[in-house]
Structures are given as structure tokens and as C-alpha cells.
Amino acid sequence: MIRLNNCWRLTRGLTILISLILVTLVILDRWLEYKYTLVPQEKSRQLQRLNESSARMWQTISDLMLADNRAATEGFITSYSASTPFRAIALIDEGRVLLANQLSLKGSKVGDISCYRRTWVSEAVTESSPVIVAHPSRENHLCSVMPVTMLERSTSLRPERLAALVVEYDMSPAMTALTQQVWNPQQWVRLLAFALLVAFVITLILNHFIVKPLNLIRLRMQEYGQGNALARVELEGSCELMEVAENFNELMTQVSEAEQEVRRSEERWIKALDAAGDGVWDWDLRTNTLFFSSQWKRMLGYQSYEIGDTFEDWSGRVHPDDLDKALRCVEAHLAGDTEVYRATYRMRCKNGDYRWFMDRGMVFERDSDGKALRVTGTHSDISEQKRTEAALKESQQQFQLAMQGSNDGLWDWRLRDNSIYFSPRWKGMLGYADDELENKLSVWEGLLHPDDLLAAREEAARCVTGKKDQYEVEFRLRHKQGHWVYALSRAIALKDENGHVERLVGTHMDLTEIRAVQKQLEESRHQLKKLAFYDALTGLPNRRLLEENMTRQLADSQANHKILAVAMMDLDGFKQVNDTHGHDIGDELLQAVADRLKLCMQEHDDIARLGGGR
């Protein structure tokens, strides 16, 4: 058994951690209850209280005002002191405060009453009941608006008229009392003490049954990692960690046996790969030595003793054009940027010829800092595959492009002899038969629109010089019947093994119908714009265009100190015309009026129909 001197340090840490978790959970639970349960409940109670008080207040004041007893009404209103939740109570008539529970508000304008809104008064009058809404600018304040019927003193007939009773209700005292009740410091001290006690007990249990056994297992694992293959864990008791210790001991035994088996299997797979025709290499970066299998050396035409075990024995035989790329692949894998090292390059054989090889490998060992220590891989001869790929490359590209351009015209420009091929479909797009146009570059240039010739040539020059890999340009070609055909030409640049462009192969797509549709769409947009800004009946600008014109002219008049006049006209009796003669006659009347008004307008004047006869 191993004694842990830092046991109490771990205990204090666990105690603090568990205490913080428990206190956090309690605070979070209390806050959620306060935020989403207690606060809504309290607000609901305050709203119910205001609703009941408003109903009683509305009934009492309405009865007193109908009896024309203003003295009793004022006494009733002033009985609600401003120190109560009823911050402000005001009876408003004709834009002024008639009566209020605060002397400073009496006789003032409605602008001094923050809870007064015409829309709320209109809603209360319409529904004939109090309207209760949240205060527009003050948190935890409610506004209640009630219509009050009162008598007109100015006539002996005692006609009735409506006034508005506005109440501002403050829920802040109730919400403050709730907050003080919930967040009582004495209560939180008791909760904190209880959380610390529970956390300390839990920490003692965890330390005795979990922390100490885990530390013992960790120490034995460190000993095994440092090379002590006989390191084993010894625990007493019958718990889950005892089973973990037993499994660890069994694992260490199995790992030791597996390491011996790995060493034996390495010898077997090297021999197997040699027999399959692939070479094997193993690079020890600690000593910077390389092992090359016998098959690896025979693939280059050497005997086993003719190649050494240094890095230069490999790099010195790689083709100079491929060496930088191969080294970058090696460095990327050693740095951990790639999971597998893979590189394709040429190597010089004993007879001086170069053959293509594919190298594949992987880092099998790294130190604690992640630095590669050992890399193992294979070496495969792919020279025959490369020759096959080169033979198929040209035919595959031709086939793929032909399939892509089967519905369009196909063209193929070979730069070596400056010959060009136009497919029958390419010529048919321009109304020509296959034998009516020669396959010459000058024929294409002669059919191009003069305004498009320069752009087409410059795009081709960028592809020929290798600045671009794809050719794409839109131009017009002259049809056999004389009109212009819009075409989109696309091509890819094919390069030889030296990276020089040797061919441009592409297609022609007829865009004439697409351009026609685009023109129709543009006309449709113009028509939609006209419908959006002009009245369909009279042809005059509508309200939207008038607003834009007036905004512009107002800005111009202000900037240039000019006078701007606005006239508003409405056709009297227009409704009778519609009702008597029908809407068709009314529409004709509007059109006639609009035509006459246009004659009266100057060039810089604006006239518009706002709607109806206006």
C-alpha cells in the first residue's frame, strides 16, 4: 500500500468544488423559482388588485359625477394618497386634469399624465370598461383608463358627456418586498453552511474509496511507462476499483506478450511484402538511419550491399523535379498534418533510367511532445500504371468534353499546328451545313461581332499563356441569314508533361433564346414599376410616387430657398355620381378630370391621385 501525502489537499479541493456546485444549484433553483414562478404570481395578484380597485373606483366616481357631486368625487379621489400604490389618479376632461389625488396635477394638461394615451381612452370608451396596460416607460407600473359619464353644467337640459379617469398603479413596493423575502441573507447563510457540510462528507467518502485507489493505479502505470514491465497494482477489498486493478494487471501481462509477438510479426510481414514485390523501409529518426529491404534495393537494380542506410541514399536518387514535393510530404506527415505519408516520384535506377514509385508510410512511434521517432512504409513500382494513365488521359478528356457538350457545339483547338475543329452542331447553330464552313481559326474570327473580337482574343491569350486553366467568354456570331446569335463559349486548357498548354477543347452554347427571355423580363419589370407608381385608372402618379416626389422637391426647395405650394382637391358629389350613374360613369369622370388637370400643369409640376375623388 502507498501512503498519499497530498490527501488533505485533494479533500479541500473537492470540498470547495462540491460546495460551489451545491450552492450554485440551490441559487439557480431559487432564482428560477423567483424569476418564473414567484414574480409572475405577484404581478398577477397586483393586476387582480388593480382590476378590482379600478372597478370599484369606476363605479363610485361614475355615480358621483352623474349626480354632479364634484366635491364628493374630489374627496374620494384624494383619499387615495400618492404614498399608496396608486401613484396618480386623475379625472381628465377636454384635455385638462379636472380632479386628481395630487394637488400639483389638478388643472394641468394631459401631457403631465404619463398614463394618458388617446388610444387607451378610445378603447375604454368602445368597450365601456376599464383598460389596464403596462406603463410605457416605467417598469413595474400599470395604467388603468376608464370612461366616466359626467353632466354638462352649461345647459339646463343636463346633457351627458364622457370624461376619462386615469390611474397609475405602482407594483414596485410589492416586488421589493418579494425580493427581500426571497433573498434573505440569514436563509442563505444556513444554506451555505449545509452545503459545506454535505460537500465535506462526500469528499471524505470519495477520497477513501476512489481517490486513493486511483492514485495507486496511476503510480503503477507511470512505473510501467518508465520501463518496469513487472509493475503491478496491489489493492485490498472487493470493489469496482479492485476489478480495475486486476484488469490492469492482466493488461500489462498481455501487453508484454504482445510486444514480443510484434517483434516476431515484423520479421514475417517484411518477408511477405518482399515476396509480393513491394519494398519495405524503416526510418529511425533518433539515429537518422534507414533500413531498406532487399526487395527495395532490387527494384532499383542494386544488390543488398550496394546501398547504405543513410537518408542521402534515398534523396540522392529521387528525380530533382520531384524531390521538393516528396520532402514536403515527409515533413507534413512528421509534423502530424497528415495521417498517412503518401508520395509519388521518380527514382534513378542503377542503369540510369528513371522509374515511377509510390511511397506510403506512417509514424509508428512519437515521444511525449509528439515528435516522430520512427516511420515505417512500403515502396511500390507504378511505372506501368503511369504509362497507362498517360495513354488514357487524352482519350478520356476528349470523351468527357464530348459528353458534356453533346447538346452544344464542340470545338478543339490544337496549338502545336494551329489546327481547329468545329463539330457539325457548332456550324448548325449558325445555320451552316458541315461542309459550308472550313475548320479554320480565321473563319471563327470572321464570324465574330467586331465589338466582341478583342475580348474573345484576350481571354484565349490568357489560357494559351497558362494564366488561366479555363476559357469562358460570351460573344455574338453572325448567322447565315444575317442576324446575330448570342453564344457562350467554354473550354479547358490541356497541358503537356512540361506544363505547357497544348490544346483548348470546349463547347458553344446558344444564348439567343435566353437573351430574348431576359429582354421580356426587363419589359415586365418596367411594366410592374409602372403599376407600382401610377394609378391604373387615370394614369396619374399614385400616393407612393407623390410622396417620393414631394420628399425630393421639399429637400430641393429647402436647399435652394424656393417656395413650394401643395394643393389638395376633392370632387364634391362624386359619390352621388357613382350611386346614380354607376361606377363606369364615375371612372370616366375621374379620367376626364385627370386629363384636364394635366393640361393645367407645367413641366416641373406634379399631380397625383390619392384615392377616390382626391
KAVEN-V90318 format. One record per run of one state. SS is the DSSP state (@ for helix, = for strand, . for the rest). FROM is the first residue (numbers start at 1). TO is the last residue. Records with the same first field share a line. If there is no record, write none. Layout:
BEGIN
SS->FROM-TO / FROM-TO
END
This chain:
BEGIN
.->1-6 / 67-69 / 79-85 / 94-95 / 101-102 / 106-108 / 113-117 / 128-130 / 135-140 / 152-159 / 171-171 / 183-184 / 226-239 / 277-278 / 285-288 / 293-293 / 299-303 / 307-310 / 316-317 / 319-319 / 335-340 / 349-353 / 367-371 / 382-382 / 405-408 / 415-418 / 423-423 / 429-433 / 437-440 / 449-449 / 465-469 / 479-483 / 496-500 / 511-511 / 535-540 / 542-542 / 561-573 / 582-582 / 601-607 / 609-614
@->7-66 / 70-78 / 103-105 / 110-112 / 118-127 / 172-182 / 185-225 / 240-276 / 294-298 / 304-306 / 311-315 / 320-334 / 383-404 / 424-428 / 434-436 / 441-447 / 450-464 / 512-533 / 543-560 / 574-581 / 583-600
=->86-93 / 96-100 / 109-109 / 131-134 / 141-151 / 160-170 / 279-284 / 289-292 / 318-318 / 341-348 / 354-366 / 372-381 / 409-414 / 419-422 / 448-448 / 470-478 / 484-495 / 501-510 / 534-534 / 541-541 / 608-608
END
